[in-house]
């Protein structure tokens, strides 16, 4: 059964950071969405900033940044015929291993075996990652998480979608919902309906669905599979203050 992602997000005030990958209904475009949310002032003090081939996070107001650890990184990078999207600096780890080995897709799993969940006791926030083949639309999702909050036990799950169907995608997030500590995402990625062909419309609907208090930034990439060309959309809640 496919979920309505907008309804799912609207009913969850804190999924944390989330990745959705799939194909639009015509099958000609792969669609990638990534968003970040925040509960603390430090986590909310961020924007997505375009860089060649992707985006980085940066402080909206550098004077108010108290700790860049775990919140400043490159969420999206383009590497050969692949787009990498993650919720942390493992984006760079995946890119570096792929470049070293000539871009094969299996490097995704190999790179992530060198990483573990975030060191933010007591949440032990999962690392979530995605990889998209920009010529076929095939994709993978991965989550590195603790075993129900036990810092001594890491769990690694990779989900492979080599022949994705038009009009659907898969969504994974760092958390199931709000809480203290915040419970990690559990189970397989959600199978979701993907009706939008236009990245601006898709981004607008996702942004509207996210909790108004906690949402921070959203990124959408639409990839033309015939050419590998793409269009990116960025929405930031907060304005940049030059420090």
C-alpha positions, 0 to 999 in steps of 0.5 A: 500500500502506498502512503500519501507523503503529504498527509504523513508529514502533516501528521508528524510534527518532527520526523527530523531529516527526511529523504524521498526518492522516486519517479514521477508518473511519466517515468522520465524523471527521477525525483529527489527530496531532502529536508531538515527540521530543528528543535533547538535554536542552533539547529534552526539557524541554517539554510541550504546554499547551492554549490556546484552539483549540490548543496551545503548547509550554512549558518543563517546567522553566523554570529548565532552559531554555537556548534557546527558539529553534525549540522554543517555538511554537504547534503547533496553532491553529484558524482559522475552519473550519480546523485548522493543525498544524506543527512551528514558528512557521510555524503563526502565519504560516499563520494570519496570512495566512489571516486577512488573506485571509478564510481560503481554503485556498490561503493555506496554500501562499502563507504557506509560500512566505515560510518555509524550513527551520530554521537548526539547522546541520548538520541543517537540520531541515525545517518540516512543516505540515498544514491540515485543513478541519473541515467536509469532512476535506480536508487538505494536508501540506507540507514545506520542506527542504534539498536533501540538507543543502545550506543554499543550496537549499530544496525545497518540497513540498505534498501535497493530499488533497481527498477522503480515504478513510475508514480511512486517513491520511498521515504525515510527519515531520521526519527519516527516522531517527536519525543525525549529521547527522539525515537529512531525511524523503524522498519522499511522506507515508506512506499509513497505516491509521487504524482508531481512532475514539476519540481517547484510544485513538488517542493511547494507541497512538501514544504506546506506539509512540514510542521511550521515551527520545526521546518528549516530547509527543503531541497528538490532535484528533478533529473531528466533520465534521458540526458542526466540534466537536472533542475534544483529547487531550494526553500529556506525558512530563514534569511541569511545574515552576512557575518 
